[in-house]
């Protein structure tokens, strides 16, 4: 499609991708095209406009003042046009295009990926690009449509929808518990070998609530520290100590008898599962449909038995 003034709409879409990713190679990866094609289309756009849109260095490209002004004007319009085309070409029952989803490695492997497989069975024309990382990714830079995040969300400019909650359990392996005395109160945990998940905001401080309303806060020291829930679960199942696991991983270990839940009469704060997406955009039909589907999937998963 060519806009008035003989500007190709595809050139503007490529321009947007470069502006948001900060590089030709990253933009090419987002768009699924060759880096050379990105370079050619940006050069063509700059030539037709008669201005430089980017300042190029050996490491990245940066918007010029003129490029920044063009991006701010065009970005909302481009997204509006893209969404309008998607709505015209597909409805909720026949989704199309590519849905880019981001989540943590362990959540994606154990829960999100099976859900995506089921979701796409109902939408054979929809492609999915699943990105996994245990670090928070930049949704705009990566071109992510929706990120599935767990825990407690910090204040941010991103929009979020709560999909569900999960509990946190204190667990250890039967073999480890044969070497130590079972804890009777949260304070007893201070003397155990603790495995800390450093992804958490406060991995060494835990606030418990008892069945009678009593509250206790403990501060632990750790011999082992990990930055992955999967590594944490493996260490616990190899009898190195005690820690807190999310409900899903804990239930799987408990049902297989590789883990035992401790202090069930004491509870830790529940955490949330959120769908997060960038601000300033109309939520597409494919994102809305997936969010609705995943909310229901998680609800059913909480009540369904996990296989060992």
C-alpha positions as CSV (number, residue, x, y, z in Angstrom):
1,X,0.0,0.0,0.0
2,X,1.3,3.4,-1.0
3,X,0.4,6.5,1.0
4,X,0.0,10.0,-0.6
5,X,3.4,11.3,-1.5
6,X,4.4,7.8,-2.6
7,X,5.4,6.6,0.8
8,X,5.1,2.8,1.2
9,X,3.2,1.8,4.3
10,X,5.6,-1.1,4.8
11,X,8.5,1.3,5.0
12,X,6.7,3.0,7.9
13,X,6.1,-0.3,9.6
14,X,9.8,-1.1,9.3
15,X,10.7,2.4,10.6
16,X,8.5,1.8,13.6
17,X,10.3,-1.5,14.3
18,X,13.8,0.0,14.1
19,X,12.7,2.9,16.3
20,X,11.4,0.5,19.0
21,X,14.2,-2.1,18.9
22,X,17.1,0.4,18.4
23,X,18.7,-1.6,15.6
24,X,18.3,-2.9,12.1
25,X,19.2,-6.5,13.1
26,X,16.7,-6.5,16.0
27,X,14.0,-5.0,13.8
28,X,14.6,-7.6,11.2
29,X,14.3,-10.4,13.8
30,X,11.0,-8.9,15.0
31,X,9.6,-8.6,11.4
32,X,11.0,-11.9,10.2
33,X,12.9,-10.4,7.3
34,X,16.6,-10.0,6.3
35,X,18.6,-7.1,7.9
36,X,19.5,-5.9,4.4
37,X,15.8,-5.4,3.6
38,X,15.4,-3.3,6.7
39,X,18.3,-1.1,5.7
40,X,17.1,-0.7,2.2
41,X,13.6,0.3,3.3
42,X,14.8,2.8,5.8
43,X,17.1,4.3,3.2
44,X,14.2,4.6,0.8
45,X,12.0,6.2,3.4
46,X,14.7,8.8,4.3
47,X,15.3,9.5,0.6
48,X,11.6,10.1,-0.1
49,X,11.1,12.3,3.0
50,X,14.4,14.2,2.4
51,X,15.5,13.9,6.1
52,X,17.7,11.6,8.3
53,X,15.5,9.5,10.6
54,X,18.3,7.8,12.5
55,X,21.8,8.6,13.7
56,X,23.9,5.5,13.1
57,X,26.8,4.2,15.2
58,X,28.7,0.9,15.1
59,X,26.5,-0.4,18.0
60,X,23.0,1.0,17.5
61,X,20.8,3.5,15.7
62,X,19.1,6.4,17.5
63,X,16.2,8.5,16.3
64,X,17.0,12.0,15.2
65,X,14.8,14.8,16.3
66,X,12.9,14.5,13.0
67,X,12.7,10.8,13.4
68,X,11.4,11.1,16.9
69,X,8.7,13.5,15.8
70,X,7.7,11.1,12.9
71,X,7.5,8.1,15.3
72,X,5.3,9.9,17.8
73,X,2.9,11.0,15.1
74,X,2.8,7.7,13.2
75,X,3.0,5.0,15.9
76,X,-0.6,5.4,17.2
77,X,-1.9,5.6,13.6
78,X,0.1,2.5,12.5
79,X,-1.2,0.4,15.4
80,X,-4.8,1.6,14.8
81,X,-4.5,0.6,11.1
82,X,-3.0,-2.8,11.9
83,X,-5.7,-3.6,14.4
84,X,-8.4,-2.5,11.9
85,X,-7.0,-4.8,9.3
86,X,-6.8,-7.7,11.8
87,X,-10.4,-7.1,12.8
88,X,-11.6,-7.0,9.2
89,X,-9.7,-10.1,8.2
90,X,-10.4,-12.3,11.2
91,X,-12.9,-12.6,14.0
92,X,-12.6,-14.2,17.5
93,X,-13.4,-17.6,16.0
94,X,-10.8,-17.3,13.2
95,X,-7.7,-15.4,14.6
96,X,-4.8,-14.8,12.3
97,X,-1.4,-13.1,12.3
98,X,1.3,-13.6,14.9
99,X,0.8,-13.5,18.7
100,X,4.0,-12.6,20.5
101,X,4.0,-13.8,24.1
102,X,6.7,-13.4,26.8
103,X,7.0,-15.3,30.1
104,X,9.4,-16.9,32.5
105,X,11.3,-20.0,31.4
106,X,9.7,-22.4,34.0
107,X,6.2,-21.0,33.7
108,X,6.3,-21.3,29.9
109,X,7.6,-24.8,30.0
110,X,5.3,-26.2,32.6
111,X,2.0,-24.3,32.1
112,X,2.0,-21.7,29.3
113,X,3.3,-23.8,26.5
114,X,0.6,-26.6,26.9
115,X,-2.0,-23.8,27.0
116,X,-0.7,-22.3,23.8
117,X,-0.8,-25.7,22.1
118,X,-4.4,-26.1,23.1
119,X,-5.3,-22.5,22.1
120,X,-3.8,-22.8,18.7
121,X,-5.8,-25.9,18.0
122,X,-8.9,-23.7,17.9
123,X,-7.2,-21.1,15.8
124,X,-5.2,-22.8,13.0
125,X,-4.4,-19.6,11.2
126,X,-2.7,-18.0,14.2
127,X,1.1,-18.1,14.6
128,X,2.7,-17.8,18.1
129,X,6.1,-16.4,18.9
130,X,6.9,-17.4,22.5
131,X,9.8,-15.6,24.2
132,X,11.1,-16.9,27.5
133,X,13.4,-15.2,30.1
134,X,13.6,-15.1,33.8
135,X,14.4,-11.4,33.5
136,X,11.7,-8.7,32.8
137,X,11.9,-7.9,29.1
138,X,11.1,-4.6,27.4
139,X,7.8,-5.2,25.7
140,X,8.1,-2.4,23.2
141,X,11.7,-3.2,22.2
142,X,10.9,-6.9,21.8
143,X,7.6,-6.2,20.0
144,X,5.7,-8.3,22.6
145,X,1.9,-8.3,22.4
146,X,1.4,-9.7,25.9
147,X,3.6,-10.8,28.7
148,X,2.6,-13.4,31.4
149,X,4.2,-12.3,34.6
150,X,4.0,-13.9,38.1
151,X,4.3,-12.4,41.6
152,X,3.6,-8.8,42.5
153,X,3.7,-6.2,39.8
154,X,5.6,-2.9,40.5
155,X,4.0,0.3,39.4
156,X,4.6,0.9,35.8
157,X,3.1,2.5,32.7
158,X,2.1,-0.9,31.3
159,X,-1.4,-2.1,31.5
160,X,-2.1,-5.4,33.4
161,X,-5.0,-7.8,33.8
162,X,-5.0,-10.2,36.7
163,X,-5.6,-13.8,35.4
164,X,-5.5,-15.6,38.7
165,X,-3.6,-16.3,41.9
166,X,-1.4,-19.0,43.3
167,X,-0.3,-19.9,46.8
168,X,3.2,-20.4,48.1
169,X,4.2,-23.5,50.0
170,X,7.2,-24.2,52.3
171,X,8.6,-27.5,51.1
172,X,11.5,-29.9,51.6
173,X,12.3,-33.4,50.5
174,X,11.6,-36.5,52.7
175,X,15.3,-37.3,52.7
176,X,16.2,-33.9,54.0
177,X,13.5,-34.0,56.7
178,X,14.8,-37.3,58.0
179,X,18.0,-35.5,58.9
180,X,16.3,-32.6,60.8
181,X,13.5,-32.1,63.2
182,X,10.2,-31.2,61.5
183,X,9.4,-27.5,62.1
184,X,6.4,-26.6,64.4
185,X,6.5,-22.9,63.9
186,X,7.8,-20.5,61.3
187,X,10.7,-19.5,63.6
188,X,12.0,-23.1,63.4
189,X,12.8,-22.5,59.7
190,X,15.5,-20.1,60.6
191,X,17.8,-22.9,61.7
192,X,17.3,-25.0,58.5
193,X,19.4,-24.9,55.3
194,X,17.6,-22.4,53.2
195,X,17.6,-22.2,49.4
196,X,16.9,-18.6,48.3
197,X,15.3,-17.6,45.0
198,X,17.0,-14.3,44.2
199,X,14.4,-13.3,41.6
200,X,12.1,-12.5,44.5
201,X,12.0,-8.9,45.9
202,X,12.6,-10.2,49.5
203,X,14.0,-13.7,49.3
204,X,15.3,-13.7,52.9
205,X,12.2,-12.3,54.6
206,X,8.9,-14.2,54.9
207,X,5.6,-13.2,56.5
208,X,3.4,-16.0,57.7
209,X,-0.3,-15.9,58.8
210,X,-1.7,-18.5,61.1
211,X,-5.1,-20.1,61.0
212,X,-6.0,-18.1,64.2
213,X,-4.9,-14.8,62.6
214,X,-1.5,-14.7,64.3
215,X,1.3,-13.2,62.1
216,X,5.0,-14.0,62.2
217,X,7.9,-12.6,60.2
218,X,11.1,-14.5,59.9
219,X,14.5,-13.6,58.4
220,X,16.6,-16.5,57.0
221,X,20.1,-17.0,55.8
222,X,20.9,-19.1,52.8
223,X,23.7,-21.4,51.8
224,X,22.3,-21.8,48.3
225,X,21.1,-19.0,46.0
226,X,19.5,-19.6,42.6
227,X,17.8,-17.3,40.0
228,X,15.5,-20.0,38.5
229,X,12.5,-21.7,40.0
230,X,13.4,-24.8,38.1
231,X,16.8,-24.9,39.6
232,X,15.3,-24.2,43.1
233,X,12.9,-27.2,42.7
234,X,15.7,-29.5,41.6
235,X,17.9,-28.5,44.5
236,X,15.1,-29.2,47.0
237,X,14.4,-32.5,45.4
238,X,18.1,-33.3,45.8
239,X,17.8,-32.8,49.6
240,X,19.9,-29.7,50.1
241,X,17.4,-27.8,52.3
242,X,14.1,-25.9,52.6
243,X,12.5,-23.2,50.6
244,X,9.2,-21.7,49.2
245,X,7.8,-22.9,45.9
246,X,4.8,-21.7,43.9
247,X,1.7,-23.8,44.2
248,X,2.0,-25.4,40.8
249,X,5.6,-26.7,41.1
250,X,5.0,-27.6,44.8
251,X,1.9,-29.6,44.0
252,X,3.7,-31.5,41.3
253,X,6.5,-32.4,43.7
254,X,4.1,-33.2,46.5
255,X,2.0,-35.5,44.4
256,X,5.1,-37.4,43.3
257,X,6.2,-37.6,46.9
258,X,9.5,-36.0,46.1
259,X,8.5,-33.0,48.3
260,X,6.6,-32.5,51.6
261,X,4.7,-29.4,52.5
262,X,5.7,-28.0,55.8
263,X,3.6,-25.9,58.2
264,X,0.3,-26.2,56.3
265,X,-1.5,-24.4,59.1
266,X,0.6,-21.3,58.3
267,X,0.1,-19.4,55.0
268,X,2.2,-17.0,53.0
269,X,0.8,-14.2,50.9
270,X,-0.8,-15.3,47.6
271,X,0.9,-14.1,44.4
272,X,-0.8,-13.1,41.1
273,X,-0.6,-14.2,37.5
274,X,-0.9,-11.2,35.2
275,X,-1.2,-10.5,31.5
276,X,0.8,-7.3,30.8
277,X,0.8,-5.3,27.6
278,X,2.1,-2.0,26.4
279,X,0.2,1.3,27.0
280,X,-1.3,3.4,24.3
281,X,-2.5,0.5,22.1
282,X,-5.9,-0.9,21.5
283,X,-5.8,-4.5,22.6
284,X,-6.1,-6.8,19.6
285,X,-8.6,-9.5,19.2
286,X,-5.9,-12.2,19.4
287,X,-4.6,-10.8,22.7
288,X,-8.1,-10.5,24.2
289,X,-9.0,-14.0,23.1
290,X,-5.9,-15.5,24.5
291,X,-6.2,-13.7,27.8
292,X,-9.8,-15.0,28.2
293,X,-8.7,-18.5,27.3
294,X,-5.7,-18.5,29.6
295,X,-7.7,-17.2,32.6
296,X,-10.1,-20.1,32.2
297,X,-7.2,-22.5,31.6
298,X,-5.5,-21.5,34.9
299,X,-8.7,-21.8,36.8
300,X,-9.3,-25.3,35.6
301,X,-5.6,-26.2,36.3
302,X,-5.9,-25.2,39.9
303,X,-8.6,-27.8,40.5
304,X,-7.2,-30.5,38.2
305,X,-4.8,-33.2,39.5
306,X,-1.2,-32.9,38.3
307,X,0.4,-36.0,36.8
308,X,3.6,-37.1,38.4
